Amino acid sequence: MKTADDIVIRHAVPDDAAALIEYLNTIGGESDNLTFGKDEFPIKPEQERAFIEGLAEKPHDCMIVAVKDGRIVGDATLAGHPRRMAHRAELGISVLKAEWGRGIGSRLMEALIEYAEQHGVELLNLEARADNEKAIHLYEKFGFRTIGVSPAFMKLRGEYHDAVLMYLDLRAAAE
Ligand SMILES: CC(C)(COP(=O)(O)OP(=O)(O)OC[C@H]1O[C@@H](n2cnc3c(N)ncnc32)[C@H](O)[C@@H]1OP(=O)(O)O)[C@@H](O)C(=O)NCCC(=O)NCCS
């Protein structure tokens, strides 16, 4: 198996905006596991730029990208919650299909969990299609546990798909 030594893992910067939109519109068409499909990410570069700039003001939000030869090939995000849920954040992750199985997803997870621990996030939550074995394996590898099933979470070409709800408790690690 090839290693991901040619991959740089770093925080997204405002100048990534256009490349990120292109990336998201591409990966939407590469699997049926995301909440959007090909070209279903209709955000303008200036909106994406403003979103990335805004991350600096929100310590529980972040976007980490995997870059290969200057091109974005993966991303992982944390989205914090307000008020009485402010101790939790939602995790999202994707990798360009051509780069699957090279450990990029694992490196993004490591970086995101480290960021969450360093910024006082106590619990991470996510939802994954119940048949997305690869993603579920990746999450379990990093300690995520399944807490339930959300029926008919997605409707795709007339078919319903359940999702598993998963969480990672970081409180023990913080002690
Ligand atoms: C899920 C995803 C992010 C994984 O990224 P990746 O770069 O391929 O991940 P890695 O190379 O680090 O491999 C992850 C693990 O999955 C395992 N794996 C690969 N194919 C698998 C399969 N069919 N079933 C179970 N596990 C599988 C790998 O062996 C590896 O585990 P290991 O480290 O114990 O060997 C990527 O496949 C993806 O973007 N999928 C489409 C979008 C998506 O599903 N996002 C998650 C939405 S919830």
The ligand as a MOL file (V3000), in Angstrom:
LIG
                    3D

  0  0  0     0  0            999 V3000
M  V30 BEGIN CTAB
M  V30 COUNTS 48 50 0 0 0
M  V30 BEGIN ATOM
M  V30 1 C -14.5850 7.3520 4.4710 0
M  V30 2 C -13.3550 8.0000 3.8460 0
M  V30 3 C -13.2290 9.4360 4.3660 0
M  V30 4 C -12.1070 7.2040 4.2490 0
M  V30 5 O -10.9670 7.8570 3.7200 0
M  V30 6 P -9.6290 7.0350 3.3270 0
M  V30 7 O -8.5670 8.0250 3.0200 0
M  V30 8 O -9.9520 6.0410 2.2870 0
M  V30 9 O -9.3330 6.3240 4.7350 0
M  V30 10 P -8.0700 5.4350 5.1350 0
M  V30 11 O -7.2130 5.1790 3.9330 0
M  V30 12 O -7.4400 6.1110 6.2980 0
M  V30 13 O -8.7320 4.0410 5.5440 0
M  V30 14 C -9.6920 3.9710 6.5590 0
M  V30 15 C -9.8990 2.5400 7.0270 0
M  V30 16 O -10.9610 1.9420 6.2730 0
M  V30 17 C -10.5940 0.5860 5.9640 0
M  V30 18 N -11.3950 0.1130 4.8370 0
M  V30 19 C -11.1690 0.2790 3.5340 0
M  V30 20 N -12.1860 -0.2670 2.8140 0
M  V30 21 C -13.0580 -0.7750 3.7100 0
M  V30 22 C -14.3040 -1.4640 3.6260 0
M  V30 23 N -14.8610 -1.7080 2.4430 0
M  V30 24 N -14.9300 -1.8440 4.7830 0
M  V30 25 C -14.3800 -1.5750 5.9940 0
M  V30 26 N -13.2030 -0.9280 6.1370 0
M  V30 27 C -12.5540 -0.5340 5.0120 0
M  V30 28 C -9.1190 0.7210 5.7310 0
M  V30 29 O -8.4740 -0.5410 5.7690 0
M  V30 30 C -8.7070 1.6210 6.8820 0
M  V30 31 O -8.6650 0.9070 8.0980 0
M  V30 32 P -7.2940 0.4200 8.7800 0
M  V30 33 O -6.4890 1.6710 8.9970 0
M  V30 34 O -7.7510 -0.2540 10.0390 0
M  V30 35 O -6.6550 -0.5080 7.7880 0
M  V30 36 C -13.4450 7.9920 2.2820 0
M  V30 37 O -13.6840 6.6820 1.8510 0
M  V30 38 C -14.5400 8.8820 1.6980 0
M  V30 39 O -14.3520 10.0910 1.5170 0
M  V30 40 N -15.6990 8.2910 1.3980 0
M  V30 41 C -16.8130 9.0420 0.7640 0
M  V30 42 C -17.3580 10.1130 1.6770 0
M  V30 43 C -17.7700 9.5250 3.0110 0
M  V30 44 O -18.2700 8.4230 3.0930 0
M  V30 45 N -17.5560 10.3400 4.0700 0
M  V30 46 C -18.0190 9.9600 5.3950 0
M  V30 47 C -19.4460 10.3330 5.5120 0
M  V30 48 S -20.1030 9.8020 7.0720 0
M  V30 END ATOM
M  V30 BEGIN BOND
M  V30 1 1 1 2
M  V30 2 1 2 3
M  V30 3 1 2 4
M  V30 4 1 2 36
M  V30 5 1 4 5
M  V30 6 1 5 6
M  V30 7 2 6 7
M  V30 8 1 6 8
M  V30 9 1 6 9
M  V30 10 1 9 10
M  V30 11 2 10 11
M  V30 12 1 10 12
M  V30 13 1 10 13
M  V30 14 1 13 14
M  V30 15 1 14 15
M  V30 16 1 15 16
M  V30 17 1 15 30
M  V30 18 1 16 17
M  V30 19 1 17 18
M  V30 20 1 17 28
M  V30 21 1 18 19
M  V30 22 1 18 27
M  V30 23 2 19 20
M  V30 24 1 20 21
M  V30 25 1 21 22
M  V30 26 2 21 27
M  V30 27 1 22 23
M  V30 28 2 22 24
M  V30 29 1 24 25
M  V30 30 2 25 26
M  V30 31 1 26 27
M  V30 32 1 28 29
M  V30 33 1 28 30
M  V30 34 1 30 31
M  V30 35 1 31 32
M  V30 36 2 32 33
M  V30 37 1 32 34
M  V30 38 1 32 35
M  V30 39 1 36 37
M  V30 40 1 36 38
M  V30 41 2 38 39
M  V30 42 1 38 40
M  V30 43 1 40 41
M  V30 44 1 41 42
M  V30 45 1 42 43
M  V30 46 2 43 44
M  V30 47 1 43 45
M  V30 48 1 45 46
M  V30 49 1 46 47
M  V30 50 1 47 48
M  V30 END BOND
M  V30 END CTAB
M  END
